[in-house]
Amino acid sequence: MKKLWQTEWFHIEFKDFINVDSENIADEKFYEKFKSYDDLPQKYTKNKIGIANDLIGFSKSYNKIMSIGCGNGIIEDYIVKNSGISILAIEPSNNSRWLKNKNNIRFISGFFPNCIATDEKYEFGYCSSIDYVFNDSEYIKFLKTIYDYKFKEFFLTEVIVPSNCFKSNIKYFLKSLLYKMGIYKHKGQFWGYLRTVDEHIEFLKNVGFKNIEYGQHNHGTYWIKVGNE
């Protein structure tokens, strides 16, 4: 696992609209700058639509699916507009304000699985780019809730992995060492945690999953599929 700091988001400088915090992950206030999907960066929107199209293909055997941590809901909005699928969209923050009162989207504000009825079952579920907000112990707990729910198929999508080049690893090691010694202070907004695909798979196996597959979206991030026997 590696920590990630960023000074910009799709060429938008953080310092222009938030107080940069190198210790804590950006909260929902980060997205208050944007008033509609049209305000979002074009590259961001293109990547999200690519993920949505992949999910439409992955879930073609289902007429209803669950999204955990739907964020601003751009993926969910695209899916229901371009398929016959209905979505239960779950998000604890206020980021999903654009999803409310959308046809074929039922929005619940809360944390999975406590926010849904115990007898409410979905065979297909996914989450997109939420793994980075969890430290290792939190991530394992989250994956265990996915395993216990017994989805027939579940996808972790838009999984971003750390660079594995020698230069990048040395640079990260030295910065981490100097930070612990109090010599170096990280610049930029703390953005979360990155893990290799192997680390994700190890955690998934540890919570009980045996059927695990993975691949890449067109823009380079990964998807990981798990299933219950």
HUGI-V203271 format. One line per field, one symbol per residue. ss: DSSP state (A for helix, B for strand, O for the rest). psi: psi as a letter, one per 20 degrees, with the letter a starting at -180 (. if undefined). burial: + if it has 24 or more other ideal C-beta (glycine too) atoms within 12 Angstrom, else -. Layout:
ss: ???
psi: ???
burial: ???
This chain:
ss: OBBBBBOBBOOBBAAAOOOOOOOOOOOAAAAAAOOOAAAOOAAAAAAAAAAAAAAAAAOOOOOBBBBBOOOOOAAAAAAAAOOOOBBBBBOOOOAAAAAOOOOOBBBBOOOOOOOOOOOOOOOBBBBBOOAAAOOAAAAAAAAAAAAAAOOOBBBBBBBOOOOOOAAAAAAAAAAAAAAAOOOOOOOOBBBBBBOOAAAAAAAAAAAOOOBBBBBBOOOOOBBBBBBOO
psi: pqqpqqiroljopgiiiropoihqqpahhhiihpirhhiqqgggggghhggghghgghkijqiqrppplicijhggggghikrjqqpoppphajhkhiipkqpjpoppoappjhiqqhjopphprrqolihiiprghhgggghhhgghhlqgppporlopqqqjqgggggggggggghghijhqppqrppibpqqrhhgghggghhiiphopqraqrhjhrqqppqqp.
burial: ++++++--+----+---+-+----++---++--+--+--+---++-++++++++++-++--+-+++++++++++++++++--+-+++++++-+-+++++--+-++++++--++--+-----+-+++++++++++----++-++-+++-+-+-++++++++++---------+--+----------+--+++++++-+-+++-++--+-+--+----+---+++++++--
